[in-house]
Amino acid sequence: MSAPFLKLENVSKAFPGVQALDNVSLEISKGEIHCLVGENGAGKSTLIKLLTGVHAWDSGTIVFNGQVLQNLTPQKALHELGIVPIYQELNLIPKLDVAENIFLGREILSNKRFRFINRKEMIQRTREILARLGQDIDPTALVGSLGIGKQQMVEIAKALAVEANLLILDEPTAPLGQEEADELFSVMRQLKKQGVTIIFISHKLEEIKEIGDRLTVLRDGKKIITADVKDLSIDQIITYMVGRHIEDKYPKVKTERGELALEVRHLSTPDLLHDISFKAYRGEVLGIAGLVGAGRTELARAIVGADPKSEGEIWVDGRRVDIQSPKDALKHGIALLTEDRKSQGLVLNNTVLFNSTLANLQKYLNGFLLNLNAQRQDAMRVVKELGVKTPSLNTLVAQLSGGNQQKVVIGKWLNTKANIFIFDEPTRGIDVGAKTEVYNIINNLVKGGAAVIMISSELPEILGMSDRIIVISEGRLTAEFTREEATQEKIMAAATGGMNYAS
């Protein structure tokens, strides 16, 4: 039996107050797609940062391709060892073309003395790398003009340009639709055949079952199990991840539909949306489904005034309202929880206290001064009611796990007078245990008489948590289903333009 390509032996790493990795041992073979799963805070990110030289480990040994690693830096990991991470937030420059992005910082020179760039050679090499991935992307196309799926392929091509031996994909499908995810999996299989080893991190366990060879489960910094993916069911993986059996992944509660809360009439935007009308009621969850790029997020942003409308009316509680900005929307009780919590929902380098009260700072103003005691009391209430796991209110939000960050975002809006909540991808990038907690927050909102609109790319989530579902396709509303009527097949037919169910 050949030696493992990557071997961790009794590796530990601690941060102040946290044992991030605790005596972890792990072996990965060359040309393997090895899946790494666990709840947020389980140690996955720390392990990746050790392998890429961001952090040093406290104890233990890491052997890579027969070499015992010591004094690892990001530059050594990338350029000498070929350990290449690709994160959910892609590291590309939109205003540069594909070839320029792939060779950024490593430009091919025709004259080294005068540093003349050999652009013709760079374009040819880019074509060769993309062909290796089965891609026909134009090397001279601006990256900003490409869809997110193609941008991801450019990121992988960039990795191959530095001769990647170990490719680390961290939540790569989070921003992708199903077709783009399928294309990514096809590329991963090609790379595997070419001998590239892949570590794949995802909270979507169906993807783990589809693409993985073996998986390792981490929990609270400890390795729980390494096994062949085919030998474990999704329910078994979940149990290993959370340490308990989750009876119902979608704990939907039945509530009585109340009064009409929000009505959108004939809404259009200059670039995408066309004549969209729908109603949302108190005491119900209205799901919005559709493919990536169909206009779901744009619809939410137009409703709250974050993007301009060319036509259409917004009615709240039976009255037409004028909403030109998210501030106006909040005055009428409408809150949008954006899909990108890190760049749009939170101030990462500020505290839990600040973030959980940010949406309602006017409440604490006493002249020119803030009532810090009242602000602290409300922040403590948010942390307690939502079960935010944080060392203190003064902890930076950037230090929390994804699930706890999402709870802070939700708490920020619960600390206002909002009663119509638009959740855009509320469980993106959080683990199965944290998802259940978010679903229960949604349940409590509708039980309390709020109206909830939930946008999601995950059809099981839409089907599991919605009372009604509308479908958007290419900027148009193409279907509306009750919970009883809806199926994955009907939703996909409406989302792909295969059938129009809208009245």
C-alpha positions in Angstrom: 0.0 0.0 0.0 1.4 3.4 -1.0 2.1 6.1 1.6 -0.7 8.7 2.0 -0.3 11.9 -0.1 -1.3 14.0 2.9 -1.0 12.8 6.5 -1.8 14.7 9.7 -0.7 13.0 12.9 -2.0 14.2 16.3 -2.3 17.8 15.1 -3.6 20.4 17.6 -4.2 24.2 17.4 -5.5 26.5 20.1 -6.6 30.1 20.0 -7.3 32.2 23.2 -10.2 30.4 24.9 -10.8 27.9 22.1 -9.2 24.5 21.3 -9.8 24.7 17.5 -8.2 21.3 16.7 -7.6 18.6 19.2 -5.2 15.8 18.4 -6.5 15.3 14.8 -5.0 12.5 12.7 -6.0 12.1 9.1 -4.8 10.5 5.8 -5.7 11.5 2.3 -4.6 9.6 -0.8 -3.3 11.1 -4.1 -6.1 11.7 -6.7 -8.8 11.4 -4.0 -11.8 13.7 -3.5 -11.8 13.9 0.3 -14.8 15.6 1.8 -14.5 17.6 5.1 -17.7 18.1 7.0 -18.8 19.4 10.3 -20.8 22.1 12.0 -19.6 25.7 11.9 -16.9 26.0 14.5 -16.0 22.3 14.2 -12.4 23.0 13.0 -12.6 22.8 9.2 -11.4 26.3 8.5 -8.6 26.0 11.1 -7.4 22.8 9.4 -7.4 24.5 6.0 -5.5 27.5 7.4 -2.8 25.1 8.7 -2.4 23.4 5.4 -2.1 26.7 3.5 0.4 28.2 6.0 -1.9 30.9 7.4 -1.5 29.5 10.9 1.1 27.3 12.5 0.1 24.2 14.4 0.9 23.9 18.1 1.8 20.2 18.1 1.7 17.2 15.9 3.1 16.4 12.4 1.9 17.1 8.9 3.5 15.2 6.0 2.8 16.3 2.4 3.9 14.2 -0.6 6.6 12.6 1.6 7.9 15.9 3.0 7.5 16.7 6.7 6.2 20.3 6.7 7.9 22.9 8.9 7.7 26.7 9.0 5.0 26.7 6.4 4.0 30.0 4.9 1.2 30.8 2.4 3.9 31.5 -0.3 5.6 28.2 0.3 2.3 26.3 0.4 1.2 27.8 -2.9 4.3 28.2 -5.0 6.6 25.3 -3.7 4.0 22.7 -2.7 1.1 23.5 -5.0 -1.5 23.6 -2.1 -4.2 25.9 -3.6 -7.3 27.0 -1.7 -10.4 28.3 -3.5 -12.8 30.0 -1.2 -16.5 30.9 -1.6 -15.6 34.5 -2.1 -13.6 34.3 -5.3 -10.2 36.1 -5.5 -10.5 37.6 -8.9 -10.3 41.1 -10.4 -13.4 41.8 -12.4 -11.8 44.6 -14.6 -9.0 42.3 -15.8 -9.4 39.7 -18.4 -9.3 35.9 -17.9 -5.6 35.5 -18.9 -4.5 38.5 -16.8 -6.3 37.0 -13.7 -4.8 33.6 -14.2 -1.2 34.9 -14.4 -1.6 37.8 -12.1 1.7 38.3 -10.2 3.3 35.5 -12.4 3.1 37.2 -15.8 5.0 35.5 -18.7 7.7 37.9 -19.9 9.2 38.2 -23.3 12.0 40.5 -21.9 12.8 39.9 -18.3 15.2 42.9 -18.1 12.5 45.4 -19.2 9.6 43.3 -17.9 7.8 43.2 -21.2 4.7 40.9 -20.9 4.3 38.2 -23.5 0.6 38.5 -23.8 0.3 36.1 -26.8 2.0 33.4 -24.7 -0.3 34.1 -21.7 -3.4 33.8 -23.9 -2.2 30.6 -25.4 -1.3 29.1 -22.0 -4.7 30.1 -20.7 -6.5 28.4 -23.6 -4.5 25.2 -22.8 -5.4 25.3 -19.1 -9.0 25.9 -19.8 -9.1 23.1 -22.4 -7.8 20.8 -19.6 -10.9 21.7 -17.7 -13.1 21.2 -20.8 -13.9 25.0 -20.9 -14.1 27.2 -24.0 -14.0 30.5 -22.1 -12.4 33.4 -24.1 -9.1 34.3 -22.5 -9.6 37.9 -23.4 -13.0 38.3 -21.8 -13.3 40.5 -18.8 -13.8 38.4 -15.7 -16.6 40.7 -14.6 -18.6 39.9 -17.7 -18.7 36.2 -16.8 -21.3 34.4 -14.7 -20.4 33.2 -11.2 -20.0 29.6 -12.5 -17.5 30.6 -15.2 -15.6 32.8 -12.7 -15.2 29.7 -10.5 -13.7 27.8 -13.5 -11.3 30.7 -14.0 -10.3 30.4 -10.3 -9.6 26.7 -10.8 -7.6 27.4 -14.0 -5.6 29.9 -11.9 -4.8 27.1 -9.5 -3.7 24.8 -12.3 -1.4 27.5 -13.6 0.7 27.1 -10.5 0.6 23.3 -10.8 -1.8 22.5 -8.1 -1.1 19.2 -6.3 -3.8 19.7 -3.6 -6.9 21.7 -4.5 -9.0 22.9 -1.5 -12.6 23.9 -2.4 -14.3 25.6 0.4 -18.1 25.8 -0.1 -17.6 26.2 -3.9 -21.3 25.6 -4.8 -22.8 28.1 -2.4 -23.4 30.8 -5.1 -24.0 28.3 -7.9 -27.2 27.0 -9.5 -27.6 23.3 -10.1 -26.4 23.4 -13.7 -23.2 25.3 -12.7 -22.7 22.9 -9.8 -22.9 19.9 -12.1 -20.3 21.5 -14.4 -18.0 22.0 -11.4 -18.4 18.4 -10.4 -17.5 17.3 -13.9 -14.3 19.4 -13.7 -13.5 17.9 -10.3 -13.8 14.4 -11.8 -11.5 15.4 -14.7 -8.9 16.7 -12.2 -9.1 13.6 -10.1 -8.3 11.5 -13.3 -5.3 13.8 -13.8 -4.0 13.0 -10.4 -5.0 16.2 -8.6 -6.0 15.6 -4.9 -9.1 17.6 -3.8 -10.4 18.5 -0.4 -14.0 19.4 -0.8 -15.9 21.3 2.0 -19.7 21.6 1.8 -22.7 21.8 4.0 -24.8 20.3 1.2 -24.6 16.6 2.1 -26.3 15.5 -1.1 -23.3 16.9 -2.9 -20.9 15.0 -0.6 -22.7 11.8 -1.5 -22.5 12.6 -5.2 -18.9 13.7 -5.6 -16.9 12.4 -2.6 -14.7 9.3 -2.3 -14.1 9.5 1.4 -15.1 11.9 4.1 -13.9 13.1 7.5 -16.3 14.5 10.1 -15.0 17.0 12.6 -16.9 18.0 15.7 -15.6 20.5 18.4 -12.1 20.3 17.0 -11.9 16.5 17.1 -12.0 13.9 14.3 -15.1 11.8 14.8 -14.8 9.5 11.8 -13.2 8.9 8.4 -15.1 6.6 6.1 -16.0 5.8 2.5 -18.8 8.1 1.4 -20.8 5.2 0.0 -20.9 3.5 3.3 -22.7 6.3 5.1 -26.2 7.6 4.7 -27.0 11.4 4.9 -28.7 10.8 8.2 -25.7 9.0 9.6 -23.4 11.8 8.5 -25.7 14.4 10.2 -25.6 12.3 13.4 -21.8 12.2 13.4 -21.7 16.0 12.7 -24.0 17.1 15.5 -23.6 14.3 18.0 -27.4 13.6 18.0 -30.1 12.4 15.7 -32.1 15.2 14.1 -35.6 13.9 13.6 -36.9 16.6 11.2 -34.5 18.6 9.0 -37.4 21.0 8.2 -39.4 21.5 11.5 -42.3 23.3 9.8 -45.1 24.4 12.2 -48.7 24.8 11.1 -50.1 28.3 11.6 -53.3 30.0 10.6 -52.9 32.5 7.8 -53.7 36.0 9.0 -54.3 39.3 7.2 -52.7 40.5 4.0 -49.4 42.1 5.0 -47.6 42.9 1.8 -48.8 43.2 -1.8 -46.6 43.7 -4.8 -48.4 45.0 -7.9 -46.9 44.9 -11.4 -43.4 45.5 -10.3 -40.7 45.9 -13.0 -37.1 47.1 -12.9 -35.1 48.7 -15.8 -32.9 45.6 -16.4 -34.5 42.4 -15.3 -38.0 42.2 -13.6 -41.2 42.2 -15.6 -44.7 42.8 -14.2 -44.4 40.8 -11.0 -47.4 40.7 -8.7 -47.9 38.6 -5.5 -49.2 38.7 -2.0 -47.7 37.8 1.4 -49.8 37.2 4.5 -49.2 37.3 8.2 -48.7 33.9 9.8 -47.3 32.3 6.6 -43.9 31.6 4.9 -44.0 32.5 1.3 -41.1 30.8 -0.6 -39.5 32.2 -3.7 -37.8 29.7 -5.9 -35.9 30.1 -9.2 -32.5 29.6 -10.8 -29.5 31.7 -9.9 -29.9 34.9 -11.9 -33.6 34.6 -12.3 -34.3 37.8 -10.4 -35.1 36.6 -6.9 -32.6 38.8 -5.1 -33.4 41.7 -7.4 -37.0 41.4 -6.5 -36.3 41.6 -2.8 -34.0 44.6 -3.3 -36.6 46.4 -5.4 -39.3 45.9 -2.8 -37.1 47.5 -0.1 -35.9 50.3 -2.3 -32.3 49.1 -2.5 -32.6 49.0 -6.4 -34.8 51.3 -8.5 -38.2 50.3 -9.9 -39.3 51.3 -13.3 -43.0 50.4 -12.6 -45.1 48.9 -9.9 -46.6 49.5 -6.5 -45.9 48.3 -3.0 -48.9 48.0 -0.5 -48.5 47.3 3.2 -51.5 46.4 5.4 -53.8 47.6 2.6 -52.2 51.0 2.1 -50.0 52.0 -0.9 -46.6 53.1 0.4 -43.7 54.9 -1.2 -40.4 53.1 -0.6 -37.3 54.6 -2.1 -34.7 53.1 0.3 -34.3 50.4 2.8 -34.7 53.0 5.5 -38.2 53.8 4.1 -38.9 50.0 4.0 -38.1 49.7 7.7 -40.4 52.6 8.5 -43.2 50.4 7.0 -42.1 47.3 8.9 -40.2 45.6 6.1 -36.7 44.1 6.7 -34.4 42.4 4.2 -31.9 39.9 5.5 -29.4 39.9 2.6 -27.8 36.7 1.2 -24.3 38.0 1.7 -24.2 38.4 5.4 -20.5 39.2 5.5 -20.4 42.1 3.2 -24.0 43.4 3.5 -25.4 42.2 6.7 -22.7 42.6 9.3 -19.8 44.9 10.2 -17.4 42.0 10.8 -14.7 43.9 12.6 -17.2 45.2 15.2 -18.8 43.6 18.2 -21.9 41.4 18.7 -23.2 44.3 20.8 -22.8 46.8 18.0 -24.1 44.5 15.2 -27.2 43.3 17.0 -28.4 46.8 17.7 -27.1 48.4 14.5 -30.5 48.6 12.6 -32.1 50.6 15.4 -29.4 53.0 16.8 -31.9 55.9 16.9 -33.6 54.0 19.7 -30.6 54.5 22.0 -29.9 58.1 21.2 -30.2 60.6 24.1 -29.4 63.9 22.5 -25.9 63.3 21.0 -25.1 60.4 23.4 -26.0 56.7 23.2 -27.8 55.0 26.1 -25.2 52.2 26.4 -27.1 50.4 29.1 -30.3 50.1 27.0 -28.2 49.0 24.0 -26.5 46.3 26.1 -29.8 45.1 27.5 -31.3 44.7 24.0 -28.1 42.9 22.7 -28.2 40.5 25.7 -31.9 39.8 24.9 -31.0 39.0 21.2 -28.1 36.7 22.3 -30.3 34.9 24.8 -33.5 34.5 22.6 -31.6 33.4 19.5 -29.0 31.3 21.3 -26.0 33.1 19.9 -22.9 31.3 21.0 -20.4 34.1 21.8 -17.8 34.5 24.6 -19.2 38.0 25.2 -21.1 40.9 23.7 -17.7 42.5 23.0 -16.6 39.6 20.8 -16.0 40.6 17.2 -18.6 39.1 14.9 -15.8 38.0 12.5 -14.8 35.5 15.3 -18.2 33.7 15.4 -19.1 30.7 13.3 -21.3 31.2 10.2 -24.5 30.0 12.0 -24.0 32.4 14.9 -23.2 35.3 12.5 -26.5 34.6 10.8 -28.3 34.7 14.2 -26.8 38.1 14.8 -28.1 39.4 11.4 -31.6 38.1 12.3 -31.3 39.6 15.8 -30.4 42.9 14.3 -33.7 43.1 12.5 -35.8 41.5 15.3 -34.6 44.5 17.4 -36.6 46.8 15.1 -40.3 47.2 14.6 -40.2 45.1 11.4 -43.0 42.6 11.0 -42.5 41.6 7.3 -39.2 39.7 7.0 -37.5 38.9 3.6 -34.9 36.2 4.2 -32.6 35.9 1.1 -30.7 32.5 1.3 -31.1 32.4 5.2 -29.1 29.1 5.6 -26.4 29.6 3.0 -23.0 28.4 4.3 -24.2 27.2 7.7 -24.3 23.7 9.0 -27.3 21.4 9.5 -27.7 22.0 13.2 -27.6 25.8 12.7 -30.1 25.5 9.8 -32.6 23.9 12.2 -32.2 26.8 14.6 -32.8 29.3 11.8 -36.0 27.4 10.8 -37.2 27.6 14.3 -36.7 31.3 14.4 -38.8 31.6 11.2 -41.4 29.4 12.9 -41.5 31.7 15.9 -41.9 34.8 13.6 -44.9 33.4 11.8 -46.4 32.1 15.0 -46.1 35.7 16.4 -48.0 37.1 13.4 -45.2 38.2 11.1 -45.1 37.6 7.4 -42.0 35.8 6.2 -40.7 35.7 2.6 -37.9 33.1 2.1 -35.7 33.1 -1.0 -33.7 29.9 -1.4 -31.8 27.9 -4.0 -32.3 24.7 -2.1 -35.6 23.1 -3.2 -36.0 20.8 -0.3 -35.7 23.8 2.0 -38.4 25.7 0.0 -40.7 22.7 0.0 -40.0 21.9 3.6 -40.6 25.4 5.1 -43.1 27.2 2.8 -46.8 27.5 3.0 -47.0 28.9 -0.5 -44.3 29.1 -3.2 -43.9 31.5 -6.2 -41.3 30.8 -8.9 -39.3 33.4 -10.8 -37.8 32.7 -14.3 -35.9 35.2 -16.3 -37.4 38.1 -14.4 -41.0 36.9 -14.6 -43.3 35.2 -12.2 -44.1 31.8 -13.8 -45.9 29.8 -11.1 -47.6 29.9 -7.7 -48.2 26.7 -5.7 -49.7 25.8 -2.3 -47.6 23.7 -0.1 -49.8 20.7 -1.0 -49.5 21.3 -4.8 -45.7 21.9 -5.0 -43.2 19.3 -6.1 -39.5 19.6 -7.1 -40.5 18.7 -10.7 -43.2 21.4 -10.9 -40.9 24.0 -9.5 -38.0 23.1 -11.8 -40.3 23.1 -14.8 -41.5 26.6 -13.9 -38.0 27.8 -13.1 -36.5 26.6 -16.4 -39.3 28.0 -18.6 -40.6 24.5 -19.3 -44.1 25.3 -18.1 -45.9 28.4 -16.9 -48.3 27.9 -14.0 -48.9 31.5 -13.3 -52.5 32.7 -13.6 
